[in-house]
Amino acid sequence: MINNVLVRSEFVATAGLVACASALVYLLVKGYRARLTFYRLRKQGMPMPPWHPILGHLLAVPPIMKTLPEDTQQPDAFEALCRVNEKKDADSIIYVDMWPFSDPLMVICSPVPAMQACQEYDLPKPPVLHAFFNPIAGGENLFTMNGPEWKRSRALFNSGFSASYILQQTSHVIDEAKIYVEILREHARAGRMFSLDDVTCWYMMDVIGATTLDSRLHSQRQFNPLASALRRQIRWHVLDNEWNLIVRWNRARPFVQWYNSYQMNNYIARELEKRYAEWTKDEETPSLRSIIHLVLAGYMAQQKNKPRPKKLDPAFRDWATVQIRLFLFAGHDSTSSTICYCFYLLQCHPEAMAKIRAEHDAVFGTDITETANQMREQPHLLNQLPYTTAVIKESLRLFPPASAMRGGEPGVYFQDNKGNKYPTEGTNIWVLHSAVQRNPKYWPSPTKFIPERWLVEPGNPLYPVKGGWRPFEHGP
């Protein structure tokens, strides 16, 4: 018996050594390939920071970070890195070697190569996006799909992105905005500092919940399991480039993320089954007033001329749950940050605040107690606010909520405005929206808040360059 125990122990030890050796070999091979890629790129004269054959560009980032505020976000650091190392007379593109924290990067900071990456070439979304979005959405989603699968899924939601559909959601927005304003007034009366971002996130959580699920979450005032689980999931989310190893490899994270996913999936599945049961009772198709209705309409179209099952197909329900989780995340996160930046910029520019108030008075009148009713009854009035729209677009230009990522492929080269060619093979192509939209080569006074640039005619120096404004990206 003792011999058996010893044999098993030796087997376990041997298996462990083999596993460790295999992992080490894998890391060494992957690291060698990453460094070899950049060795070849440097030999070709491609723009990049000073490169080390062993450490890559890991030594290039800290000096840049020292010149920036302590809480600077990563896109701003890479924008600064690009400005220092780009070709001065050409479009802004640099290569960055941050392995083992990320795969080889091609960082794009100019409109022309950005359009090539996301519109001209049908480049796939890289695996790094799957790793980022999987804890949030729970599976393959619109942000990670490629090719025909993306086109089929995107077509299902097309009407949900139309201007007329968005105007139909005005009542939902007003219902939640009234609570949001009440909460802001309560904080103002209390006279204490509070997190505007936190309050605004819960507000947008309720708005997106209503427009996605056609039901109110009430998370601004009380606990809601879906909203709370999603907000927790975001707090526990870790980026692939996290440098703090304690944070990066927190052993509790997988368990917390599993529990949050369980809560979200159960809540959304119940809503899907509830709406499906309502649809099966009616001969006529209900109005497509929310994302959940668009999803079910697509399912019902697939079931046309077939007996209607009593319950949703489990595979379809799981797919729909993933897409709804994505809408809840992307919709509330990007909009809440934009609202906060709008408030900040208007506070910093009282002349813009005065113009926006004058426009609102001209369209809605000076009695603010009637404004909500006016918007409910005449939502088209929201289309008569050009300066307000310009303020929002300028806020999105200065502080875009995200960036875009594509995967490079063999034989695909980007060409800049000087005819220089840049290979994409073996790289993740990072279209850095903040850098593109604040690039001094294409934007006059790029860091200044100038809403008027969205109101001028073509030919005016302030008129935005083609492809330069892309906060929500173009193409697949």
Long-range contacts (C-beta under 8 A, 24 or more apart in sequence): 27-100, 30-99, 30-100, 31-99, 31-100, 33-426, 34-97, 34-99, 34-103, 34-104, 35-97, 35-99, 37-97, 37-104, 37-426, 37-427, 38-95, 38-97, 38-104, 41-95, 41-423, 44-423, 46-95, 46-422, 46-423, 47-85, 47-86, 47-87, 47-93, 47-94, 47-95, 48-85, 48-94, 48-95, 48-96, 48-97, 49-81, 49-84, 49-85, 49-94, 49-96, 51-97, 56-97, 56-98, 56-99, 57-96, 57-97, 57-98, 58-98, 58-101, 60-96, 61-98, 74-239, 74-241, 75-403, 75-432, 75-433, 75-434, 75-435, 76-434, 78-107, 78-430, 78-432, 78-435, 79-109, 79-432, 79-434, 79-435, 79-438, 81-107, 82-107, 82-109, 82-432, 82-435, 83-109, 83-435, 87-416, 87-418, 87-420, 89-418, 90-416, 90-417, 90-418, 90-420, 91-416, 91-417, 91-418, 91-441, 92-435, 92-439, 92-441, 93-414, 93-416, 93-422, 95-427, 98-241, 101-240, 101-241, 101-243, 102-128, 102-240, 102-241, 102-428, 103-128, 103-427, 103-428, 104-426, 104-427, 104-428, 105-427, 105-428, 105-429, 105-430, 106-408, 106-422, 106-424, 106-427, 106-428, 106-429, 106-430, 107-430, 107-432, 107-435, 108-414, 108-429, 108-430, 108-431, 108-432, 108-436, 109-432, 109-435, 109-436, 109-439, 110-416, 110-417, 110-436, 110-439, 110-441, 110-442, 111-436, 111-439, 111-442, 111-465, 111-466, 111-467, 111-468, 111-470, 112-415, 112-416, 112-417, 112-467, 113-414, 113-415, 113-416, 113-422, 114-404, 114-431, 114-436, 114-467, 114-470, 115-466, 115-467, 115-474, 116-414, 116-415, 117-404, 117-406, 117-414, 117-429, 117-431, 118-404, 118-406, 118-431, 118-470, 118-473, 118-474, 118-475, 118-476, 119-474, 119-475, 121-409, 121-412, 122-147, 122-476, 123-406, 123-407, 123-408, 123-409, 123-412, 123-424, 123-429, 124-406, 124-407, 124-409, 125-405, 125-406, 125-407, 125-476, 126-405, 126-406, 126-407, 126-428, 127-407, 128-240, 128-405, 128-428, 129-405, 131-240, 132-239, 132-240, 133-326, 135-233, 135-236, 135-237, 135-257, 135-261, 136-233, 136-234, 136-237, 136-325, 136-326, 136-329, 137-322, 137-323, 137-325, 137-326, 137-329, 138-261, 138-264, 138-265, 138-321, 138-322, 138-325, 139-318, 139-319, 139-322, 140-322, 141-322, 141-323, 141-325, 141-326, 142-323, 142-326, 143-326, 143-330, 146-476, 150-476, 151-476, 153-323, 154-476, 156-294, 156-295, 156-298, 157-291, 157-294, 157-323, 159-288, 159-294, 160-291, 160-294, 163-383, 165-288, 167-379, 167-380, 167-382, 168-289, 168-379, 169-210, 169-211, 170-375, 170-376, 170-379, 170-382, 171-376, 172-207, 172-210, 172-211, 173-207, 173-211, 174-372, 174-375, 174-376, 175-210, 175-216, 176-203, 176-206, 176-207, 176-210, 176-216, 176-220, 177-203, 177-207, 177-372, 178-372, 179-203, 179-206, 179-220, 179-221, 180-220, 183-220, 196-340, 196-343, 197-336, 197-337, 197-340, 200-336, 200-339, 200-340, 201-231, 201-332, 201-333, 201-336, 202-227, 202-231, 203-336, 204-331, 204-332, 204-333, 204-335, 204-336, 204-339, 205-230, 205-231, 205-328, 205-332, 207-331, 207-332, 207-335, 208-327, 208-328, 208-331, 208-332, 208-335, 209-328, 210-290, 211-290, 211-291, 211-331, 212-290, 212-291, 212-292, 212-324, 212-327, 212-328, 212-331, 213-268, 213-271, 213-290, 213-291, 213-292, 213-324, 214-275, 214-289, 214-290, 214-292, 214-293, 215-271, 225-263, 225-267, 226-263, 226-264, 226-267, 226-268, 226-328, 228-263, 229-259, 229-260, 229-261, 229-263, 229-264, 229-267, 230-260, 230-264, 230-325, 230-328, 230-329, 232-256, 232-260, 233-257, 233-260, 233-261, 233-264, 234-329, 234-333, 236-260, 264-321, 264-325, 265-318, 265-321, 265-325, 268-320, 268-321, 268-324, 268-325, 269-317, 269-321, 272-296, 272-312, 272-317, 272-320, 272-321, 272-324, 273-311, 273-312, 273-317, 276-311, 276-312, 280-308, 280-310, 291-323, 291-324, 291-327, 292-320, 292-324, 295-320, 295-323, 295-324, 296-320, 333-401, 334-401, 334-402, 334-472, 337-399, 337-401, 338-392, 338-395, 338-396, 338-399, 338-401, 341-395, 341-398, 341-399, 342-391, 342-392, 342-395, 345-391, 345-394, 345-395, 345-398, 345-449, 346-391, 348-449, 349-449, 352-391, 352-449, 352-451, 355-387, 355-451, 356-387, 356-388, 356-391, 359-385, 359-386, 359-387, 359-388, 360-385, 360-388, 386-455, 387-451, 387-455, 389-454, 390-451, 390-452, 390-453, 390-454, 390-455, 391-451, 393-451, 393-454, 393-469, 394-449, 394-450, 394-451, 394-453, 394-454, 395-449, 396-469, 396-471, 397-437, 397-438, 397-443, 397-469, 397-471, 398-437, 398-438, 398-447, 398-449, 399-434, 400-433, 400-434, 400-437, 400-470, 400-471, 401-471, 402-433, 402-471, 403-430, 403-431, 403-432, 403-433, 403-434, 404-430, 404-431, 404-433, 404-470, 404-473, 405-429, 405-430, 405-431, 406-431, 431-470, 431-473, 433-470, 433-471, 433-473, 436-468, 436-470, 437-468, 437-469, 437-470, 437-471, 439-468, 442-468, 443-468
